[in-house]
Amino acid sequence: GATYTPHCAVIHPARLVKGLGRVVRAKGVKIYEGTPVTEMASGYVDTNKGRVSAGKIIRATEGYTESIKGQERQMLPLYSMMVATEPLPDHVWNEIGLANRETFGDSRRVTIYGQKTDDGRLAFGGRAGYYFGSKRRGIIPPDDPMVQNVERTLRSIFPVLQDYKVSHGWGGLMGVPRHWRPSVAFDPQTGLGHAGGYTGEGVAASNLAGRILSDLVLERESDLTDLAWVNDTPAKWEPEPLRWLGVKAIQYFGDKADRIEMETGKPSKFWGTLFGSALS
């Protein structure tokens, strides 16, 4: 079975970011790109180009948080990969049930998601890997094993796509907190706050986080500041090698449970319980 809701929108995230940038610049806000933060504390932020003093500072660095001194264990940099097919003919869209640009996902623990693009491609993504010591990679080529694994998953879900090419493949980092859920926080005493931990669901959640932070920073009480994820600060991740071992175990338990459930059509109580316990 499946569930359907009409309450979903398809947007272009890069265009959204650029549009927001234009709006805030028009209001006089300065945006400094190419300026990595190396350290932050109450009252200042150190960058590769010097120190910036500020009374209120928000960390929203997601998968790149580990590069900030003292923040190395706040966020786990986990890769998420996407592929896109060549433009597909109408009969394929009708066969797979996405002719009207419905978005989709399923209930597997190792997340997948997809949508029809404006130019008729199927864009499909899934979670990938973690590197020991929270290491980050540079540009990920389309033939990278992580990208190829996402392509295999796509073709297993939609066998009709076997005769169509995957024309694009890419990936990036997402930030994962220890409790595996997003949070927003601000301390008026220190002037420090954070937003993030969206675990790959940040396009809409980050918009909500920004609205909450504006209320917190301006010390305004609202319905948004009463939400459960406000000041839900996670614990730090374990040091290596425990962090790497834990992530690999979580991925193994989730993949094992997903495979058994897809093969049998029944809940995998043993592996599913292990997966849930590992996340807590």
C-alpha positions as CSV (number, residue, x, y, z in Angstrom):
1,G,0.0,0.0,0.0
2,A,0.9,3.7,-0.1
3,T,-0.2,7.0,1.2
4,Y,-0.7,10.2,-0.9
5,T,-0.9,13.8,0.1
6,P,-1.3,16.9,-2.2
7,H,0.6,19.0,0.3
8,C,4.0,18.9,-1.3
9,A,5.8,21.3,-3.6
10,V,8.6,20.8,-6.0
11,I,11.2,23.6,-6.0
12,H,14.8,24.2,-7.3
13,P,16.9,24.6,-4.1
14,A,19.7,26.5,-5.9
15,R,17.3,29.0,-7.3
16,L,15.7,29.4,-3.9
17,V,19.1,30.2,-2.3
18,K,20.0,32.7,-5.0
19,G,16.6,34.3,-4.7
20,L,16.9,34.7,-1.0
21,G,20.4,36.1,-1.5
22,R,19.0,38.8,-3.8
23,V,16.2,39.7,-1.4
24,V,18.5,40.2,1.6
25,R,21.1,42.0,-0.4
26,A,18.4,44.4,-1.5
27,K,17.8,45.1,2.2
28,G,21.4,46.0,2.8
29,V,22.7,42.7,4.1
30,K,26.3,41.8,3.1
31,I,27.1,38.2,2.2
32,Y,30.7,37.1,2.4
33,E,31.3,33.9,0.3
34,G,34.6,31.9,0.3
35,T,35.3,32.8,3.9
36,P,35.6,29.6,6.0
37,V,35.1,29.9,9.7
38,T,37.9,28.4,11.8
39,E,36.7,29.2,15.3
40,M,33.8,30.8,17.0
41,A,33.0,32.0,20.5
42,S,30.9,34.5,22.3
43,G,31.5,37.9,20.7
44,Y,33.6,36.8,17.7
45,V,34.1,34.5,14.7
46,D,37.6,33.8,13.3
47,T,37.8,33.2,9.6
48,N,40.6,32.6,7.1
49,K,40.6,36.3,6.4
50,G,40.5,37.7,9.9
51,R,38.2,38.1,13.0
52,V,34.6,39.3,12.9
53,S,33.1,40.7,16.1
54,A,29.4,40.4,16.7
55,G,27.1,40.4,19.6
56,K,24.9,37.6,18.2
57,I,26.3,34.6,16.2
58,I,24.4,31.7,14.7
59,R,26.1,28.5,13.6
60,A,24.4,27.0,10.5
61,T,27.2,25.1,9.0
62,E,25.7,21.6,8.8
63,G,28.1,19.0,7.3
64,Y,31.0,21.5,7.4
65,T,30.8,22.1,11.2
66,E,33.7,19.7,11.9
67,S,36.1,22.2,10.4
68,I,35.4,24.7,13.2
69,K,37.7,24.5,16.2
70,G,35.9,23.0,19.2
71,Q,32.9,21.9,17.1
72,E,34.4,18.8,15.6
73,R,32.0,16.4,17.2
74,Q,28.8,18.5,16.9
75,M,27.7,17.3,13.5
76,L,28.4,14.2,11.5
77,P,29.2,14.9,7.8
78,L,27.2,12.3,5.9
79,Y,27.1,12.2,2.1
80,S,23.9,12.1,0.1
81,M,24.0,11.3,-3.6
82,M,21.7,12.1,-6.5
83,V,21.4,11.0,-10.1
84,A,19.2,12.2,-13.0
85,T,18.1,10.3,-16.0
86,E,18.0,11.5,-19.6
87,P,14.6,13.1,-20.5
88,L,12.0,10.3,-20.4
89,P,9.1,9.8,-22.9
90,D,5.5,10.2,-21.7
91,H,4.7,6.5,-21.8
92,V,7.4,5.9,-19.2
93,W,6.0,8.6,-16.9
94,N,2.6,7.1,-17.2
95,E,3.9,3.6,-16.4
96,I,5.7,4.6,-13.3
97,G,2.9,6.9,-12.1
98,L,4.7,10.2,-11.9
99,A,3.3,12.0,-15.0
100,N,1.9,14.9,-12.9
101,R,5.3,15.5,-11.2
102,E,4.4,13.8,-8.0
103,T,7.3,13.5,-5.6
104,F,8.0,10.2,-3.8
105,G,9.8,8.3,-1.1
106,D,9.3,5.1,0.7
107,S,9.5,3.7,4.2
108,R,12.9,2.1,4.0
109,R,15.4,3.2,6.7
110,V,18.2,4.0,4.2
111,T,16.3,6.9,2.7
112,I,15.5,7.4,-0.9
113,Y,13.5,10.1,-2.7
114,G,12.7,11.3,-6.2
115,Q,10.8,13.6,-8.5
116,K,10.2,14.5,-12.1
117,T,12.2,17.6,-13.2
118,D,10.9,20.5,-15.2
119,D,12.7,19.1,-18.3
120,G,11.3,15.6,-18.0
121,R,14.1,13.8,-16.1
122,L,13.8,11.6,-13.1
123,A,15.9,13.0,-10.3
124,F,16.6,10.4,-7.6
125,G,18.6,10.5,-4.4
126,G,19.7,8.4,-1.5
127,R,22.0,8.4,1.5
128,A,25.6,7.4,0.9
129,G,28.6,7.2,3.3
130,Y,30.7,8.6,6.1
131,Y,34.5,8.8,6.1
132,F,36.6,8.1,9.1
133,G,37.5,11.2,11.1
134,S,34.7,13.2,9.5
135,K,36.9,13.7,6.4
136,R,35.4,15.5,3.5
137,R,36.0,14.9,-0.2
138,G,36.3,17.3,-3.0
139,I,34.3,17.0,-6.2
140,I,32.6,13.7,-6.5
141,P,32.7,12.3,-10.1
142,P,29.6,10.6,-11.7
143,D,31.4,7.3,-11.7
144,D,32.0,7.3,-8.0
145,P,30.9,4.0,-6.3
146,M,28.5,6.0,-4.0
147,V,26.8,7.5,-7.1
148,Q,26.6,4.2,-8.9
149,N,25.0,2.6,-5.8
150,V,22.2,5.2,-6.0
151,E,21.8,4.4,-9.7
152,R,21.4,0.7,-9.0
153,T,18.8,1.4,-6.4
154,L,16.9,3.6,-8.9
155,R,16.9,0.9,-11.5
156,S,15.8,-1.7,-9.0
157,I,12.7,0.4,-8.0
158,F,11.9,1.2,-11.6
159,P,13.0,-1.7,-13.9
160,V,11.4,0.2,-16.9
161,L,14.4,2.6,-16.7
162,Q,16.9,-0.1,-17.7
163,D,16.9,1.1,-21.3
164,Y,17.4,4.8,-20.4
165,K,20.7,6.5,-19.5
166,V,21.6,8.3,-16.3
167,S,23.0,11.5,-17.5
168,H,24.0,13.2,-14.3
169,G,25.3,12.2,-10.9
170,W,26.4,14.4,-8.0
171,G,26.6,14.5,-4.2
172,G,27.1,16.6,-1.2
173,L,27.3,16.7,2.6
174,M,24.5,16.9,5.1
175,G,24.8,17.5,8.8
176,V,23.6,14.7,11.2
177,P,23.5,15.5,15.0
178,R,23.9,12.7,17.6
179,H,20.1,12.5,18.2
180,W,19.4,12.4,14.4
181,R,16.9,15.2,14.4
182,P,17.1,18.9,13.7
183,S,17.2,21.6,16.4
184,V,17.2,25.4,16.8
185,A,18.7,27.1,19.8
186,F,19.9,30.6,21.0
187,D,21.4,31.6,24.3
188,P,20.8,35.3,25.0
189,Q,23.5,35.3,27.7
190,T,26.3,34.3,25.3
191,G,24.8,35.5,22.1
192,L,25.5,32.1,20.5
193,G,22.9,30.0,18.7
194,H,22.6,27.3,16.1
195,A,20.3,25.8,13.5
196,G,20.6,22.6,11.6
197,G,20.9,18.8,11.8
198,Y,18.3,18.5,9.1
199,T,19.7,15.0,8.0
200,G,18.8,15.7,4.4
201,E,15.4,17.4,4.9
202,G,16.7,21.0,5.1
203,V,15.1,22.8,2.1
204,A,11.8,23.4,4.0
205,A,13.1,22.9,7.6
206,S,15.8,25.6,7.2
207,N,13.2,28.1,6.2
208,L,11.2,27.4,9.4
209,A,14.5,27.4,11.4
210,G,15.3,30.9,10.1
211,R,11.9,32.2,11.2
212,I,12.3,30.7,14.6
213,L,15.7,32.2,15.1
214,S,14.5,35.6,14.2
215,D,12.1,35.4,17.1
216,L,14.7,33.9,19.5
217,V,17.4,36.5,18.6
218,L,14.9,39.4,18.9
219,E,13.6,37.8,22.2
220,R,10.0,37.6,20.9
221,E,7.7,34.8,22.2
222,S,5.6,33.1,19.5
223,D,4.0,29.9,18.6
224,L,7.2,29.0,16.7
225,T,9.5,29.4,19.7
226,D,7.3,26.8,21.6
227,L,8.0,24.1,19.1
228,A,9.6,20.9,20.5
229,W,12.9,21.3,18.5
230,V,13.7,24.7,20.0
231,N,16.6,24.4,22.4
232,D,16.7,20.6,21.8
233,T,20.5,20.6,21.9
234,P,22.0,17.2,21.0
235,A,25.0,15.5,22.7
236,K,28.3,15.3,21.0
237,W,29.2,12.4,18.7
238,E,31.6,9.8,20.1
239,P,35.3,10.2,19.4
240,E,36.9,8.0,16.7
241,P,37.0,5.1,16.1
242,L,33.7,4.7,18.0
243,R,32.0,7.3,15.7
244,W,33.0,5.5,12.5
245,L,32.0,2.1,14.0
246,G,28.7,3.4,15.2
247,V,27.8,4.9,11.8
248,K,28.7,1.7,10.0
249,A,26.7,-0.4,12.4
250,I,23.6,1.9,11.9
251,Q,24.0,1.7,8.1
252,Y,24.3,-2.1,8.2
253,F,21.4,-2.6,10.5
254,G,19.2,-0.3,8.4
255,D,20.2,-1.9,5.1
256,K,19.7,-5.4,6.5
257,A,16.2,-4.6,7.9
258,D,15.2,-3.0,4.6
259,R,16.4,-5.9,2.5
260,I,14.6,-8.5,4.6
261,E,11.3,-6.5,4.6
262,M,11.4,-6.1,0.9
263,E,12.0,-9.8,0.3
264,T,9.5,-11.1,2.8
265,G,6.9,-8.3,3.0
266,K,7.0,-8.5,6.8
267,P,8.6,-6.3,9.5
268,S,12.2,-7.2,10.4
269,K,11.8,-7.1,14.2
270,F,15.4,-8.2,15.0
271,W,17.3,-5.9,12.6
272,G,14.7,-3.1,12.9
273,T,15.1,-3.1,16.7
274,L,18.9,-3.0,16.5
275,F,18.6,-0.1,14.1
276,G,16.3,1.9,16.4
277,S,18.5,1.2,19.4
278,A,21.6,2.3,17.6
279,L,20.0,5.7,16.8
280,S,19.0,6.4,20.4
